[in-house]
């Protein structure tokens, strides 16, 4: 646990609920396992979810979701978190927190996707719908800027990883991505963190997309990362065609996937096995695809 994190447990959440939302005070509280790093999640009864920041840096994302999810949700083809209440600092917990409606489904596992063709189509439909939303007053996306802004931390991550990755090969692919033409059109809405941990599936179909803390307007290529962090190579082209990505956008999307994974991998190598494993998966997929 980081020094600035708060230790969270079910009794604390029960007290917070009782004080802020007494109508839900009698509902049972159960902590949920999660590979996420910024928030802790607790199931409240059968229909609700409580999401609490684990450190101060997660608070802006919470407020971001409270503002934008009610606007985005009705325009998207699958469920997204629906904020039902905003809790205030209280009872030994120093930050605001949220209550959402419970969303059914489970996180898919890269390499074990059921009905990948249908999931690829569902993900493409979500990305297209998000891009169609009017971006005029949208905030800048957390990952919406030029790919070149990530050059220094990406190269630093490769150096830190040393022999744990093929440094020459990943650097060559990264440099190819940097050479791709930049996005020159208007900024568009993007989720910004379309990873397996933020996708829910039910019976092989996309049922929900969660965690919109990175969402905002910018280069749409960032949402192509799901082609490598989740979808198998057999349906990658299906997804690309359904989204309508040209060569430049696809190359930038691959660059985003590679950069995110390279930066995450040394940071989470020993502390978050799920994220580290997915990062290794992405790097392997991209290297294999490149031949």
C-alpha positions as CSV (number, residue, x, y, z in Angstrom):
1,X,0.0,0.0,0.0
2,X,1.3,3.5,-0.9
3,X,2.0,5.9,1.9
4,X,-0.9,8.2,1.0
5,X,-3.5,5.3,0.7
6,X,-6.3,4.8,3.2
7,X,-7.0,1.3,4.5
8,X,-10.6,0.5,3.5
9,X,-12.8,-2.3,4.8
10,X,-16.5,-3.2,4.9
11,X,-17.2,-1.8,8.4
12,X,-15.9,1.6,7.3
13,X,-18.0,1.6,4.2
14,X,-21.1,0.5,6.2
15,X,-20.6,3.5,8.5
16,X,-20.2,5.9,5.6
17,X,-23.4,4.6,4.0
18,X,-25.3,4.8,7.2
19,X,-24.4,8.4,7.8
20,X,-24.7,9.7,4.2
21,X,-27.4,7.4,2.7
22,X,-29.5,5.9,5.6
23,X,-32.0,4.4,3.1
24,X,-29.3,1.9,2.2
25,X,-27.9,1.4,5.7
26,X,-29.4,-2.1,6.2
27,X,-27.9,-3.5,2.9
28,X,-24.9,-5.8,3.3
29,X,-21.5,-4.6,2.2
30,X,-18.9,-6.9,0.6
31,X,-15.5,-5.9,-0.8
32,X,-14.8,-6.9,-4.4
33,X,-11.5,-8.1,-5.8
34,X,-10.1,-5.7,-8.4
35,X,-6.9,-5.3,-10.4
36,X,-7.5,-1.5,-10.3
37,X,-5.0,0.7,-8.6
38,X,-6.9,3.9,-7.9
39,X,-10.1,2.8,-6.3
40,X,-11.6,0.2,-4.0
41,X,-15.0,-1.3,-4.8
42,X,-17.7,-2.7,-2.5
43,X,-20.9,-4.3,-3.5
44,X,-23.8,-2.8,-1.6
45,X,-26.8,-5.2,-1.5
46,X,-27.6,-6.8,-4.9
47,X,-28.1,-3.7,-7.0
48,X,-25.5,-1.1,-5.9
49,X,-21.7,-0.5,-6.0
50,X,-19.7,1.8,-3.8
51,X,-16.4,3.1,-5.3
52,X,-13.9,4.9,-3.1
53,X,-10.6,6.5,-4.0
54,X,-7.6,4.8,-2.4
55,X,-5.4,7.9,-2.7
56,X,-5.9,11.6,-3.3
57,X,-4.9,11.4,-6.9
58,X,-8.0,9.4,-7.7
59,X,-10.4,12.1,-6.5
60,X,-10.4,14.2,-9.7
61,X,-11.4,11.1,-11.7
62,X,-14.4,10.5,-9.4
63,X,-15.6,14.1,-9.9
64,X,-15.0,13.8,-13.6
65,X,-17.3,10.7,-13.7
66,X,-20.0,12.4,-11.6
67,X,-20.1,15.2,-14.2
68,X,-19.8,13.4,-17.5
69,X,-21.3,9.9,-17.1
70,X,-24.9,11.2,-16.9
71,X,-24.3,12.9,-20.3
72,X,-22.4,10.1,-22.0
73,X,-24.4,7.1,-20.8
74,X,-27.6,7.7,-22.7
75,X,-25.7,8.1,-26.0
76,X,-23.8,4.8,-25.7
77,X,-24.9,1.3,-26.9
78,X,-23.9,-0.5,-23.7
79,X,-24.3,0.2,-20.0
80,X,-21.9,2.5,-18.2
81,X,-21.7,3.4,-14.5
82,X,-24.7,5.3,-13.4
83,X,-23.9,7.6,-10.4
84,X,-26.7,7.4,-7.9
85,X,-25.1,9.3,-5.0
86,X,-22.0,11.3,-4.0
87,X,-20.6,10.7,-0.6
88,X,-18.7,13.4,1.3
89,X,-15.6,13.0,3.5
90,X,-16.8,11.6,6.8
91,X,-16.3,9.0,9.4
92,X,-12.5,8.6,9.0
93,X,-12.5,8.7,5.2
94,X,-11.0,11.9,3.8
95,X,-12.3,12.1,0.3
96,X,-15.6,12.1,-1.7
97,X,-16.9,8.7,-2.9
98,X,-19.6,7.4,-5.2
99,X,-22.5,5.0,-5.2
100,X,-23.4,3.5,-8.6
101,X,-25.9,1.1,-9.9
102,X,-24.5,-2.5,-10.1
103,X,-23.6,-3.6,-13.6
104,X,-23.8,-7.3,-14.5
105,X,-20.9,-9.0,-16.3
106,X,-17.4,-10.1,-15.8
107,X,-14.0,-8.9,-17.0
108,X,-12.8,-10.9,-20.1
109,X,-9.3,-12.4,-20.1
110,X,-7.0,-11.8,-23.0
111,X,-6.3,-15.1,-24.7
112,X,-9.5,-16.6,-23.5
113,X,-12.2,-14.5,-25.2
114,X,-15.5,-16.1,-25.9
115,X,-17.1,-15.3,-29.3
116,X,-14.3,-12.9,-30.2
117,X,-15.9,-11.8,-33.5
118,X,-19.0,-10.6,-31.7
119,X,-17.0,-8.9,-29.0
120,X,-14.9,-7.1,-31.7
121,X,-18.1,-5.8,-33.3
122,X,-19.5,-4.7,-29.9
123,X,-16.3,-2.9,-29.0
124,X,-16.2,-1.1,-32.3
125,X,-19.8,0.0,-32.0
126,X,-19.0,1.4,-28.5
127,X,-16.0,3.3,-29.9
128,X,-17.9,4.7,-32.9
129,X,-20.8,5.8,-30.6
130,X,-18.4,7.6,-28.3
131,X,-16.7,9.4,-31.2
132,X,-20.1,10.6,-32.4
133,X,-20.8,12.5,-29.2
134,X,-20.5,16.3,-29.5
135,X,-17.0,17.2,-28.2
136,X,-17.4,21.0,-28.1
137,X,-17.3,21.3,-24.3
138,X,-15.5,18.1,-23.6
139,X,-12.4,18.2,-21.4
140,X,-9.1,17.1,-22.9
141,X,-8.6,13.4,-22.6
142,X,-6.0,12.1,-20.1
143,X,-4.3,10.3,-23.1
144,X,-5.6,12.5,-25.9
145,X,-2.4,14.4,-26.8
146,X,0.3,13.6,-29.4
147,X,2.0,10.2,-29.0
148,X,5.3,12.0,-29.0
149,X,4.6,13.4,-25.5
150,X,5.2,9.9,-24.2
151,X,8.5,9.4,-25.9
152,X,10.7,10.1,-22.8
153,X,8.8,7.9,-20.3
154,X,8.4,5.1,-22.8
155,X,12.2,5.0,-23.5
156,X,12.9,5.2,-19.8
157,X,10.6,2.2,-19.2
158,X,12.4,0.2,-21.8
159,X,15.7,1.0,-20.1
160,X,14.4,0.1,-16.7
161,X,13.0,-3.2,-18.0
162,X,16.5,-4.2,-19.3
163,X,16.6,-7.8,-20.4
164,X,13.0,-8.5,-19.4
165,X,11.9,-7.3,-22.9
166,X,13.6,-7.2,-26.3
167,X,14.6,-3.6,-26.0
168,X,15.8,-3.2,-29.6
169,X,12.6,-4.7,-31.1
170,X,10.2,-2.7,-28.9
171,X,12.1,0.5,-29.5
172,X,12.0,0.0,-33.2
173,X,8.2,-0.5,-33.1
174,X,7.8,2.5,-30.9
175,X,9.8,4.7,-33.3
176,X,7.6,3.5,-36.2
177,X,4.6,4.7,-34.2
178,X,6.1,8.1,-33.6
179,X,6.6,8.4,-37.4
180,X,2.9,8.0,-38.1
181,X,1.1,11.2,-39.1
182,X,-0.5,12.9,-36.1
183,X,-4.3,13.3,-35.7
184,X,-5.2,16.5,-37.6
185,X,-8.9,16.4,-37.4
186,X,-11.0,17.9,-34.5
187,X,-10.6,16.2,-31.1
188,X,-13.2,13.5,-30.5
189,X,-14.5,11.7,-27.3
190,X,-12.4,8.7,-26.3
191,X,-12.6,6.4,-23.2
192,X,-8.8,6.5,-22.9
193,X,-8.4,3.3,-20.9
194,X,-10.2,0.6,-22.8
195,X,-8.5,-2.4,-21.1
196,X,-9.9,-5.8,-20.0
197,X,-10.3,-4.5,-16.5
198,X,-12.7,-1.8,-17.7
199,X,-14.8,-4.0,-19.9
200,X,-17.6,-6.3,-18.8
201,X,-19.0,-9.1,-20.9
202,X,-22.0,-11.3,-20.5
203,X,-22.6,-14.5,-22.5
204,X,-19.7,-13.4,-24.8
205,X,-21.2,-10.0,-25.6
206,X,-20.0,-6.6,-24.4
207,X,-22.4,-5.7,-21.6
208,X,-20.8,-2.6,-20.1
209,X,-17.7,-0.3,-20.1
210,X,-16.6,1.2,-16.8
211,X,-14.0,3.6,-15.4
212,X,-14.3,6.8,-17.4
213,X,-11.8,8.7,-15.4
214,X,-9.5,9.1,-18.4
215,X,-12.3,10.0,-20.8
216,X,-12.2,13.2,-22.8
217,X,-11.5,14.6,-26.2
218,X,-8.4,14.1,-28.3
219,X,-6.8,11.7,-30.7
220,X,-9.3,8.8,-31.2
221,X,-6.4,6.3,-31.8
222,X,-6.1,5.8,-28.0
223,X,-9.2,3.6,-27.9
224,X,-7.7,1.2,-30.4
225,X,-5.5,-0.2,-27.6
226,X,-8.2,-2.9,-27.0
227,X,-7.2,-4.5,-30.3
228,X,-4.0,-5.7,-28.6
229,X,-4.8,-5.8,-24.9
230,X,-7.9,-8.0,-25.3
231,X,-8.8,-9.0,-28.8
232,X,-7.1,-12.0,-30.5
233,X,-5.2,-11.5,-33.7
234,X,-7.9,-13.4,-35.6
235,X,-10.4,-10.5,-35.2
236,X,-8.1,-7.6,-35.0
237,X,-8.8,-6.6,-38.6
238,X,-12.5,-7.0,-38.0
239,X,-12.3,-4.5,-35.3
240,X,-10.2,-2.1,-37.3
241,X,-12.5,-2.2,-40.3
242,X,-15.6,-1.7,-38.1
243,X,-14.0,1.3,-36.4
244,X,-12.8,2.7,-39.7
245,X,-9.1,3.3,-38.7
246,X,-6.7,4.3,-41.5
247,X,-3.1,3.3,-41.5
248,X,-1.9,6.3,-39.5
249,X,-4.5,5.9,-36.8
250,X,-3.9,2.2,-36.5
251,X,-0.2,2.7,-36.1
252,X,-0.7,5.4,-33.5
253,X,-3.2,3.0,-31.7
254,X,-0.5,0.3,-31.6
255,X,1.9,2.9,-30.3
256,X,-0.5,3.8,-27.5
257,X,-0.9,0.1,-26.6
258,X,2.9,-0.5,-26.6
259,X,3.7,2.7,-24.6
260,X,1.1,2.1,-21.9
261,X,2.2,-1.5,-21.4
262,X,5.9,-0.7,-21.3
263,X,5.4,2.1,-18.8
264,X,3.0,-0.1,-16.6
265,X,5.2,-3.2,-16.7
266,X,8.1,-2.1,-14.4
267,X,5.8,-0.2,-12.1
268,X,3.4,-3.1,-11.5
269,X,5.8,-6.0,-12.1
270,X,5.8,-7.0,-8.4
271,X,2.7,-5.2,-7.1
272,X,-0.2,-5.9,-9.5
273,X,0.1,-9.3,-11.2
274,X,-3.0,-8.9,-13.4
275,X,-1.8,-5.6,-14.9
276,X,1.7,-6.8,-15.3
277,X,0.5,-10.0,-17.1
278,X,-1.7,-8.0,-19.5
279,X,1.2,-5.6,-20.2
280,X,3.4,-8.6,-21.1
281,X,0.6,-10.0,-23.2
282,X,0.3,-6.7,-25.2
283,X,4.1,-6.5,-25.8
284,X,4.2,-10.1,-27.0
285,X,1.2,-9.6,-29.3
286,X,2.7,-6.5,-30.9
287,X,6.1,-8.1,-31.4
288,X,4.5,-11.3,-32.8
289,X,2.3,-9.3,-35.2
290,X,5.3,-7.3,-36.4
291,X,7.1,-10.6,-37.2
